[in-house]
Amino acid sequence: MTNFLTVASDELRVQISPRGARLCGVYLRHSANLVLDANEAKHPSWLTCYPGVLVGPVANRVHHGRFMIDGCEYQMPQNESGATCLHSGPHGLQTQHWQVIKQNNDRLILRCLLADGVCGLPGHRDITAEYAVAGATLTLTITATTTKPTPMNIAHHPYWRLGDAGLHYLHVNADHYLPVNKSNIPTGEVRSVDGTRFDFRTPRQVPHNIDHNLCLSHNRHATPYPAATLTGADGLQMKIETTEPGLQVYGGAQLPVLLDANVGPNAGIALEPQGWPNAMNEINFPSVLLRPASMYRQITRYCFETIK
């Protein structure tokens, strides 16, 4: 059974598990849970869907799990059909038990240390995640440092369900998206969303089979900026602001059928702020390389309200 840590404001109650720094529950006033969750003891495979966890240190897919840094080649685990590395493999952040550094009523800070070589990546990495609530807003701040140049691209992976499943409308501030090949690796092209099913500049329902990066920007931002708005059929709305240049939109087509948890294919939508996938192998993508003299900082805000 999951042991939750809880932070709350007068409007929002949030539950987090230290395993994977996982967001397990979000309750706005007297709402049902706004993220999908299931009893992991009863359904051990549930965690393989990455529900609510922080994935990384390199989120998404890396072609053959290989990349170069300063002339040296690195090999990550190929945990997806032997062709890609997904979410840094079997020892990624999502599998780690994070240490509780600080907790009070409205804020929780967790820490994860990754040794040099874990996930096939260089550097001793020190990563923190802070969940903070104020009013109807949840803010997630992720920081990281390293002792060697290393890729750092962490993503938050909750499945959102704002009311009835399948009745969401999504708006995204993105003029371009990344086409992918049969292995879901970006082809390197940055294509306009004009006339495609990836055009969410006007709110529309999410296609069931989408699993693509929408390009919010060509650079990371110092402070969060408006990225997306998800609206449920009953008028509950979530606005996402983030510092990240990309938003992976996954319609949940491969979610398992867990009847007692009201989970099934397309029951929830993953909206994952992050750097562009496979960026280490694409010179024209925004860089995800973190060097020892720098600090990685990602800030994402989830702002909830009910509209008429």
GICOR-V843907 format. One line per field, one symbol per residue. ss: DSSP state (a for helix, b for strand, c for the rest). psi: psi as a letter, one per 20 degrees, with the letter a starting at -180 (. if undefined). A space follows every 50 residues. Layout:
BEGIN
ss=???
psi=???
END
This chain:
BEGIN
ss=ccccbbbbcccbbbbbbcbccbbbbbbbccccccbccccccccaaaaaac cccbbccbccbbbccbbbbccbbbbccccbcccbbbccccccaaacbcbb bbbbccbbbbbbbbcccaaaccccbbbbbbbbbbccbbbbbbbbbbcccb bcbcbbccbbccccccccbbbbcccbbbbbcccccbbbbbbbcccccccc cccbccccccbbbbbcccccccccbbbbbbbccccbbbbbbbcccbbbbb cccccccbaaacbcccccbbbbbbccccaaacccccccbbcccccbbbbb bbbbbbcc
psi=ppoqppqqaihppppqphojlpohpooodkrrpiqpqrohhhmhigiijk oirpqaiorbqpojjqrqplipqqorpnjnkjhrppkjaikrhiiqoqpo gqpahjpppqqpppqpipjjqqqppopqpppqqockppppppqqrqiqpq qonqqplqopombpqilqppppmpirroqraijkppiiqoqqipjrijnk hpprqpphkpmqppohrjqqqhqqqpgqppprhjjpqppppriqiqopop ikhjqronhijlqrpkhrpponprrpqkhhjohjqpqjppqhirpppppp popqrpr.
END
